[in-house]
Amino acid sequence: MSAWLNDETTLRTAPHPGVDIFALLRDRADHRAEDGAAQVTASGAAWLAGASSHPRDTLSQWEARPCSPGVLPCGSSFDIVNVPALFGRRMLERLWAEGPGSGPVATHRGRMLLFASPGTAQRLPSLLAWEEWGTGCADGSREHRNALPPVLCHGRGDAVTVPPLTGGAGSGGPRWVVAPDTRNPWLPGPDVLLWACVRVGRSVAPSTTGYSIFPPADPGANVYDVTRRR
């Protein structure tokens, strides 16, 4: 997180009358330990800007409005997996405690945005469908029904709102949970995110809670599988 771009000046347009975004990011990095907020580094800003078709223009806009959210296209540098905040928080806990970790992560409007490798938005939905979420498991059980909330995947042709490069943590708008801090961040692929979804879904499945709205079945009663009737 302490490494800075050696060629950061080549990513900028002609001198802008506004704020030097890289100087701001250095200052924020110096105070990050004090405020505890996730902050983007200069290398991370360069990576984000690289997602747009005109990185220099994007950096120039950030120089003028460093505390404003931005909009970036998906599909080239990253895809986005968009899940409810609580489910996303549990995914992050699994990824960092038992898995390989995560890439950058942001929150916006009660949702968590997990940055993923390009192509994830195309493959992950089919992998989740193969797991038969919402329709029961391959063995006929229903333990995973409704365990997985709606997962939105944003890829090529989509755009997402990203948090400001500086500030914005207490404004109620989008904010970074795991801020980009390198020119080449590691991004999870569809297999890693599928694993996290499955682990979290199973941990919160209704059958694991120990509670039921139905009375216990009579041990002596005859039980028939009505789903097999024609």
Secondary structure by P-SEA (a helix, b strand, c coil): cccccccccccccccccccaaaaaaaaaaaacccccbbbbcaaaaaaaaaacccaaaaaaaaaacccbbbbbbccccbbbbbccaaaaaaaaaaaaaccccccbbbbcccbbbbbbcccccccaaaaaaaaccccccccccccccccccbbbbbcccbbbbbcccccccccccccccccccccbbbbbcaaaaaaaaaaaaaaaccccccccccccccccbbbbcccccc
